[in-house]
Amino acid sequence: MSLPSVSPASPSPASTSTPAPTQGRLLDFVRRAAADAELIASLPLDPEGRTWMRLAGPGGSEAWLIGWPPGTGTGWHDHADSVGAFVTAAGELRENALAARLPTDGWKTLELSDGVDRERRLPVGEGRAFGRHHVHEVLNESSDRHAVSVHAYYPPLPQIRRYSRSGQTLRLEQVERPQDWQ
């Protein structure tokens, strides 16, 4: 399921003399953007589906402002070879993540070891940076309140791998490419 587009903006082209943004630089960017009350208020919120707006990220990165209706989430996924960061700008999100490096290709089903699960509650102003192949899901568990977050990735997302999970079994379900969500 793709997200409905809300006023997408064109990303700024990367300068050849600009170094690639680090996880720290991406986190600084999403923190500043999440603190911009005018930007956050500019995102129309849909009561039933996530909304998003593309932002110009630093150094050629891909950035998004995302609105999360109550009870919505991403499902388990990764961002392939991109590093990234995100911060909650309104409401509260929860991130469930795997603290394990998974093989990148050549598998359909994995049995996860005990102790790999991590959970973070992310109220307004809280977020995190993450490395390549970070597997997680992000949720707005509120029953009555929207959440809004800012995300940035570098390099721009080449693909997203989507997973299903049953207990300790993780199964690769789908590989999405940029044309699938833009």
C-alpha positions in Angstrom: 0.0 0.0 0.0 1.5 3.3 -1.0 1.1 6.6 0.9 -1.0 9.3 -0.5 1.0 12.2 -1.8 0.6 15.6 -0.2 2.4 18.5 -1.9 5.6 16.7 -2.7 8.7 18.9 -3.1 11.7 18.1 -5.3 14.8 17.0 -3.5 17.8 19.3 -3.7 20.5 17.8 -5.9 23.7 16.7 -4.2 26.8 18.8 -4.9 29.8 16.8 -6.0 31.9 18.6 -3.5 29.5 18.0 -0.6 30.4 14.9 1.5 27.7 12.3 2.0 25.6 13.0 5.1 26.4 10.9 8.1 23.8 9.4 10.5 24.6 12.2 12.9 24.0 14.9 10.2 20.7 13.2 9.2 19.6 13.1 12.9 20.5 16.8 13.3 18.4 17.6 10.2 15.3 15.7 11.3 15.5 17.2 14.8 15.6 20.7 13.4 12.7 20.0 11.0 10.7 18.3 13.8 11.1 21.5 15.9 9.7 23.7 13.1 6.1 24.2 14.2 5.1 25.9 10.9 6.4 22.9 8.9 4.7 20.4 11.1 1.4 22.3 10.9 1.6 22.4 7.1 1.0 18.6 6.7 -2.7 17.8 6.2 -3.7 14.9 8.4 -6.0 12.2 7.1 -8.1 10.3 9.7 -7.7 7.0 7.9 -4.3 6.9 6.1 -0.8 8.1 6.5 0.0 11.3 4.7 3.4 12.5 3.7 5.3 15.4 2.1 8.8 15.2 0.6 11.4 17.5 2.1 14.8 18.7 0.8 17.2 16.8 2.9 20.9 17.6 3.5 23.6 16.6 1.0 21.3 14.9 -1.5 19.5 12.8 1.1 15.8 11.9 0.8 13.6 13.3 3.6 9.9 13.0 4.5 7.4 14.5 6.8 4.9 11.8 7.7 1.5 11.9 9.4 0.3 8.8 11.3 -3.4 8.4 12.1 -4.3 6.6 15.4 -3.5 2.9 15.2 -1.3 2.9 12.1 2.1 1.5 11.5 4.6 0.5 8.9 4.9 -3.2 9.4 8.4 -4.8 9.6 10.8 -3.4 6.9 14.3 -2.2 6.2 15.8 0.6 4.1 18.4 -1.6 2.3 21.7 0.2 1.8 20.6 3.6 3.2 21.4 5.0 6.6 18.7 7.1 8.2 17.2 9.0 11.1 13.8 9.9 12.3 12.3 12.1 15.1 8.7 12.4 16.4 7.4 15.9 15.9 3.9 15.4 17.4 2.2 12.6 19.3 4.2 9.5 20.2 5.6 6.7 18.1 6.9 3.3 19.1 9.8 1.6 17.3 10.2 -2.2 17.4 13.6 -3.1 16.0 15.9 -6.1 15.7 19.3 -5.8 17.3 20.9 -8.2 14.8 22.6 -7.9 11.5 20.6 -9.9 9.0 22.0 -11.3 5.7 21.1 -8.9 2.9 20.2 -11.3 0.2 19.6 -14.9 -0.6 17.0 -15.8 2.1 13.2 -15.9 2.4 12.8 -17.0 6.0 15.0 -16.6 9.1 14.7 -17.9 12.7 15.6 -15.0 15.0 17.6 -15.6 18.1 16.2 -14.8 21.6 17.1 -11.4 22.8 17.2 -9.6 19.5 14.1 -7.5 20.0 14.4 -3.8 21.0 11.5 -1.4 21.8 11.7 2.4 22.0 9.0 4.8 22.9 9.5 8.1 21.0 7.6 11.0 22.4 7.9 14.5 20.8 11.5 15.4 20.2 12.8 11.9 20.5 14.2 9.9 17.7 17.2 7.9 16.5 19.7 7.3 13.7 20.3 3.9 12.2 22.6 2.1 9.9 22.2 0.1 6.7 19.8 -2.9 6.7 18.2 -1.8 10.0 15.0 -3.9 10.4 12.2 -2.2 12.3 8.5 -1.3 12.4 7.2 2.1 13.5 3.7 2.4 15.2 1.3 5.1 16.4 -0.5 3.2 19.1 -2.7 6.0 20.2 -6.4 5.3 19.8 -7.3 9.0 19.4 -4.3 11.1 18.4 -2.3 11.6 15.3 1.5 11.5 15.4 3.9 13.3 13.0 7.5 12.4 12.3 10.4 13.6 10.1 12.6 11.0 8.4 15.8 11.2 6.3 17.8 8.6 4.4 21.1 8.6 2.5 21.5 7.5 -0.2 18.0 8.1 -1.3 16.1 4.8 -0.8 17.0 2.3 -3.5 14.4 -0.1 -2.1 12.5 -1.1 0.9 12.2 -4.8 1.9 9.0 -5.7 3.7 8.8 -8.6 6.2 6.1 -10.5 8.1 6.9 -11.8 11.5 5.4 -14.7 13.5 7.1 -15.3 16.8 10.8 -15.7 16.1 10.3 -16.3 12.4 10.9 -13.4 10.0 9.9 -13.9 6.4 10.8 -11.6 3.4 7.4 -10.8 1.7 8.1 -8.0 -0.8 10.7 -5.7 -2.2 9.5 -2.2 -3.1 11.4 0.2 -5.3 11.0 4.0 -5.4 8.5 3.9 -8.3 6.2 1.8 -6.0 5.7 4.7 -3.5 6.3 7.9 -5.4 
